[in-house]
């Protein structure tokens, strides 16, 4: 009994300690559970039911594939974005077919992230989940459809051979009235004001073979040439092209607001002269200037004795016209031509003496008319090409020679061109190379482009002024110049498509 009495208190104390420990454990467990429920950090650290489940080998394989695919997509997307960043800032772009998923971020972070990346089209589909909300966006580079179409047309225009094609009848022609356009069209080239009765030639339009040529509109021209200057430099055929363009851009209507700016280019009538060496007109609404400078030989002419009105002129075959050297920096589109003044009769009548290197020419190869012309064309184009890096805004063309159609003689020996029926000698041109070999060889390898009009004009013998000229001597026909409206309008349509 004593033993039990002595051991009783000890047992009670031990049980009291056990109860205290149990109570402490229960309190701690309660606190821990309460803390887990309240703390998102601890909650997120708990494994989910799915994660507690053991994955089968098949599931493990899918997970590895998903991770691998995710890494591969990230690499591809990084490479694509790097490629897009390398591309120049043009309106042509490529769209990505990959999708990326990003967590929602603050606006400032998104702005900083895409600050230097290309503009993208977002399809923000918001998905709600148990633990986070995600946004799915498509990284498609926006295509500027309008600009892309213009770029496609530009590429097509560059690849198009406008010299190949055929003449077709188009009732929408001509682009201006031969009775009108009196402000720009010289009466000696306005066949509607002559005795000619057949004007079917005015209804023809040139159709390139494998491409569409842009429809000419005055409004398009002025928009394209805003704050720019277009200059024709050449012979009387260049003057015809100049007058044709003036009629085309004004639709043959009077333009009282046009400004005569010839003085800015030194185009004034010299003392005792019949007319200035050219004309320059500015359209103030778009600040567009169109000018013509007469340079039949396309080389520099210098009087040997300025005090003698009957002096000879040094014809510097290796120098471009002084006009170009002085005003090239003001020109944005340049159209050059020469050809029909390269004969002994013209040189003698104009008192022109060939010079090379600042002295009279003694090279027999160049002394030949054909050789002298080719040498001059190559020299002038070579000089223009050397100036292009200095004037990156300049686009230069050399127009191939306009064909003559004299039959049974020349202009002064009874030659004629009596045909008035369109397409009687042909209507289609299929040759790949230019008919003007000198022009084609001169521009080859340069930044000067060829405005090739020779072959397409060759089949238009009915389009000349012919016997209806009001300025020619009796019995002399003009089978060199063209009726306007007429073939030179097509030259300008092709020019317009290339600028």
ZIPEKA-V987568 format. One record per helix or strand of 2 or more residues. SS is the DSSP state (2 for helix, 1 for strand). FROM is the first residue (numbers start at 0). LEN is the number of residues. Records with the same first field share a line. If there is no record, write none. Layout:
BEGIN
SS: FROM-LEN + FROM-LEN
END
This chain:
BEGIN
2: 1-37 + 39-6 + 48-4 + 56-30 + 106-7 + 144-15 + 186-3 + 190-3 + 199-4 + 217-7 + 235-15 + 261-4 + 321-9 + 343-7 + 363-4 + 368-22 + 436-7 + 453-5 + 460-3 + 486-12
1: 98-5 + 119-2 + 124-4 + 132-6 + 139-2 + 164-5 + 203-5 + 228-6 + 258-2 + 277-6 + 287-7 + 299-4 + 312-4 + 332-4 + 351-5 + 358-2 + 394-5 + 427-2 + 448-3 + 463-3 + 477-5
END
